[in-house]
Amino acid sequence: MRVQFLGAVRTVTGSMHRLEVNGASILLDCGLFQGRRAESRERNSHLPFDPAVIQAAILSHAHIDHSGNIPSLVRGGFAGSLYTTSATRDLCAAMLRDSAHIQEQDAAYLNKKRERRGEPPIVPLYTVTDAVNSLRCFVGLSYQRPFTVGNGVRATFYDAGHILGSAITVLDLEEGDRRLRLAYTGDLGASGQPIIRDPAIVHDVDVLIIESTYGNREHEAPEQAAARLEEIVNQVWRSGGKLIVPAFAVGRTQTLVYELHQLMLKRSIPSLPIYVDSPLAINATEVFRLHPECYDAETAAFLLDNGDPFGFGRLRYVRSVEESKELNFLRDPAIIISASGMAEAGRILHHLKNNIPDPRNTVLLVGYQAENTLGRKLQERRPEVPILGEMVPLRARVETIDGYSSHADRRGLLRWVQAARGERLRKVYVVHGEEAESQALAEGLRALGGLEVTVPQPGETVEL
């Protein structure tokens, strides 16, 4: 038994780990690497193994940094089953097609420039057809329903509390006379989030692979986040500007819509028009409506008292490009929520380009901003930032709310491990965090005592 750490190792994107048991290879996640364009294309175009030798795959959740290279995996020869929760499968049906559409658009845009320079065209990483074909491999399952992955490998999903359908995977492994229980957190959620349940606690685990996105930081409490959102919306209204929110289409957008709905019901903020300008977010919201079994008790009660939490009077979902362009001509205060969460692609780029030169406007960042992304450059308040091939002056306010993060913070990660460790846990591998975050969480875990904690190197293989 061994595992090789291939992606999201000492970084937060491109999640991918390869488990080998009884001679079979099982892939845990197959995400896109995001960052500098040239490096991302190189890494995403060349999987570090032959896809045809992977017997099965397990997907922790639908975010593109965990799922986004599945079409390349299938196109490259993977023909096994890809196990995930039913909600994740439904989200991926929308998200992988959207990702493919972006790949095709990016290639077309770059090829216009390459043609002018007399350079040969490039092909997209994968196409919409590739994305649709990959969905044939998906097997949707429920939480806490054990299933057989392969010879000597049984798995069970538990709610990770990160986004709709996210799962902690517990793998019961048997090889010869050896038996071992391995848990892979995927991305672990923060307790107290709106809409979805808190992360489940798993028990009797021997080895743990845990994320560390916020391994050295702590979030605002949910109440503080709501108070900050209220303050920022009221400030935007007083200034006569617009609030531009880059938000992940899955999870963060629905959380913000829910929170804004509650604040308006309480009359804590003015009844501003809210535009969700992201076809993917709209499709994802439809999936949320299909899976009330994933809601927490508070959201279930809200549904009974107030109807649909994702649809109310001041909310408008924008699908067409023409409607999106019309938002450029808004003159009154408004809230525009648009993907992507790190402002790397999609319609949010046009909203930022048109609005950040105006000091009346505010950009609100509500998620993790990885190194070298446009979101990180905005967060650093650089005087000007590159958007769609131009340097655009940044005069708008930039605010950050960490309390809506769908990741557990340092305190939450340590508390979860303390609750889950039991008598058997001895080895912990820390992944999915930038260097400082991973090392900080590793030190915190060692301080708990009795644990052998490792931050693996990219590509490193360890015996279990």
Secondary structure, DSSP 8 states (H G I E B T S, - for coil): -EEEEEESSSSSSS-EEEEEETTEEEEE------SSHHHHHHHHHS-SS-GGGEEEEE-----HHHHTTHHHHHHTT--SEEEEEHHHHHHHHHHHHHHHHHHHHHHHHHHHHHHHTT------SS-HHHHHHHGGGEEEE-TT--EEEETTEEEEEEE-SSSTT-EEEEEEEEETTEEEEEEE-SS---TT-SSB-------S-SEEEEE-TBTT-----HHHHHHHHHHHHHHHHHHT-EEEEE--TTTHHHHHHHHHHHHHHTTSS----EEEE-HHHHHHHHHHHH-GGGB-HHHHHHHHHHS-TT--TTEEEE-SHHHHHHGGG--S-EEEEES-TTSSSSTHHHHHHHHTT-TT-EEEE-S---TTSHHHHHHTT-SEEEETTEEEE--SEEEE--TT-SS-BHHHHHHHHHHH-TTT--EEEEESS-HHHHHHHHHHHHHTSS-EEE---TT-EEE-
